[in-house]
Amino acid sequence: MKSFIIILLLGTFLSASTYLAKVEPYSFTQIKSQVEGVVSYVNKEKEFSLISNPLNILNLDITQENITLQNLKHSLKLQTDILNIHQTNFYKKQKVKHISAYEKSHEKLKLLNSEQIITDLNKSIDILKNQILKKQFHVHDNYLHRIVVNENEYVSVG
C-alpha cells in the first residue's frame, strides 16, 4: 500500500509541465548611509554576483570635503608656524629679567592659545577624514543582489 501511494505521488509530481522555484539568500545585509550626499559613482555591473575580493560599489560626492580638508591642512601649517614664533618669543622673554611677570604670562597665554588652536584643527581634520571614509561603500565576501540608488541621486542619512 505504501509503495502504491509513493508511486502515485511520484507520478503526479513528475507529470507537471513546468516547475517553479524561488531561490532566496540564506542571509542578507542592507547597507545604509551614515552621511548624506550626492551619489558620484555606482558599480552596477557587479549586481547579482558574488563578490570575493574587496570592491568599491558606491561613492558619494566628496569634492566639498576635499576642499575643506585642504583648507584645514593649510590652516594647520600656518598655525604651526605661529606656534613656533610664540615659543621662540616665550623662551626669549623668560630669559630677560627686566620684563614684568604680566608680559611673560601674556606670552605664555599666546603660546597655550596657539597649542589649543592646533589641537582643534587636528580634531577637525580627523572628523573630516572619517566623514570622507563613510562616503565610500565596499563589499567583500558577499553576494550583491541589487543597488537601489543611481548616479547623481541624493542620498539622505539612513
Contacts in CASP RR format, 6 or more apart in sequence:
PFRMAT RR
TARGET T0000
AUTHOR 0000-0000-0000
METHOD contacts of the structure
MODEL  1
MKSFIIILLLGTFLSASTYLAKVEPYSFTQIKSQVEGVVSYVNKEKEFSL
ISNPLNILNLDITQENITLQNLKHSLKLQTDILNIHQTNFYKKQKVKHIS
AYEKSHEKLKLLNSEQIITDLNKSIDILKNQILKKQFHVHDNYLHRIVVN
ENEYVSVG
25 143 0 8 1.000
25 145 0 8 1.000
28 143 0 8 1.000
28 145 0 8 1.000
29 142 0 8 1.000
31 137 0 8 1.000
32 158 0 8 1.000
33 60 0 8 1.000
33 134 0 8 1.000
33 137 0 8 1.000
33 155 0 8 1.000
33 156 0 8 1.000
33 157 0 8 1.000
33 158 0 8 1.000
34 134 0 8 1.000
34 157 0 8 1.000
34 158 0 8 1.000
35 60 0 8 1.000
35 131 0 8 1.000
35 134 0 8 1.000
35 135 0 8 1.000
35 157 0 8 1.000
36 60 0 8 1.000
36 154 0 8 1.000
36 155 0 8 1.000
36 156 0 8 1.000
36 157 0 8 1.000
37 60 0 8 1.000
37 61 0 8 1.000
37 135 0 8 1.000
37 154 0 8 1.000
37 155 0 8 1.000
37 156 0 8 1.000
38 60 0 8 1.000
38 61 0 8 1.000
38 152 0 8 1.000
38 153 0 8 1.000
38 154 0 8 1.000
38 155 0 8 1.000
39 58 0 8 1.000
39 59 0 8 1.000
39 60 0 8 1.000
39 61 0 8 1.000
39 149 0 8 1.000
39 150 0 8 1.000
39 151 0 8 1.000
39 152 0 8 1.000
39 153 0 8 1.000
39 154 0 8 1.000
39 155 0 8 1.000
40 59 0 8 1.000
40 60 0 8 1.000
40 61 0 8 1.000
40 62 0 8 1.000
40 151 0 8 1.000
40 152 0 8 1.000
41 56 0 8 1.000
41 58 0 8 1.000
41 59 0 8 1.000
41 151 0 8 1.000
42 57 0 8 1.000
42 58 0 8 1.000
42 147 0 8 1.000
42 149 0 8 1.000
42 150 0 8 1.000
42 151 0 8 1.000
43 55 0 8 1.000
43 56 0 8 1.000
43 57 0 8 1.000
43 58 0 8 1.000
43 147 0 8 1.000
44 147 0 8 1.000
46 55 0 8 1.000
46 57 0 8 1.000
46 139 0 8 1.000
46 144 0 8 1.000
47 144 0 8 1.000
47 145 0 8 1.000
47 146 0 8 1.000
47 147 0 8 1.000
48 144 0 8 1.000
48 145 0 8 1.000
48 146 0 8 1.000
49 143 0 8 1.000
49 144 0 8 1.000
50 142 0 8 1.000
50 143 0 8 1.000
50 144 0 8 1.000
51 57 0 8 1.000
51 139 0 8 1.000
51 140 0 8 1.000
51 141 0 8 1.000
51 142 0 8 1.000
51 143 0 8 1.000
51 144 0 8 1.000
52 140 0 8 1.000
52 141 0 8 1.000
53 140 0 8 1.000
54 138 0 8 1.000
54 139 0 8 1.000
54 140 0 8 1.000
55 138 0 8 1.000
55 139 0 8 1.000
55 140 0 8 1.000
56 136 0 8 1.000
56 137 0 8 1.000
56 138 0 8 1.000
57 137 0 8 1.000
57 138 0 8 1.000
57 139 0 8 1.000
57 144 0 8 1.000
57 147 0 8 1.000
58 136 0 8 1.000
58 137 0 8 1.000
58 147 0 8 1.000
58 149 0 8 1.000
59 135 0 8 1.000
59 136 0 8 1.000
59 137 0 8 1.000
60 135 0 8 1.000
60 136 0 8 1.000
60 155 0 8 1.000
61 135 0 8 1.000
62 132 0 8 1.000
62 135 0 8 1.000
65 128 0 8 1.000
65 131 0 8 1.000
65 132 0 8 1.000
65 135 0 8 1.000
66 132 0 8 1.000
68 128 0 8 1.000
69 125 0 8 1.000
69 128 0 8 1.000
69 129 0 8 1.000
69 132 0 8 1.000
72 121 0 8 1.000
72 124 0 8 1.000
72 125 0 8 1.000
72 128 0 8 1.000
73 125 0 8 1.000
75 121 0 8 1.000
76 118 0 8 1.000
76 121 0 8 1.000
76 122 0 8 1.000
76 125 0 8 1.000
79 114 0 8 1.000
79 117 0 8 1.000
79 118 0 8 1.000
79 121 0 8 1.000
80 118 0 8 1.000
82 114 0 8 1.000
83 111 0 8 1.000
83 114 0 8 1.000
83 115 0 8 1.000
83 118 0 8 1.000
86 107 0 8 1.000
86 110 0 8 1.000
86 111 0 8 1.000
86 114 0 8 1.000
87 111 0 8 1.000
89 107 0 8 1.000
89 110 0 8 1.000
90 104 0 8 1.000
90 107 0 8 1.000
90 108 0 8 1.000
90 110 0 8 1.000
90 111 0 8 1.000
93 99 0 8 1.000
93 103 0 8 1.000
93 104 0 8 1.000
93 107 0 8 1.000
94 104 0 8 1.000
149 155 0 8 1.000
END
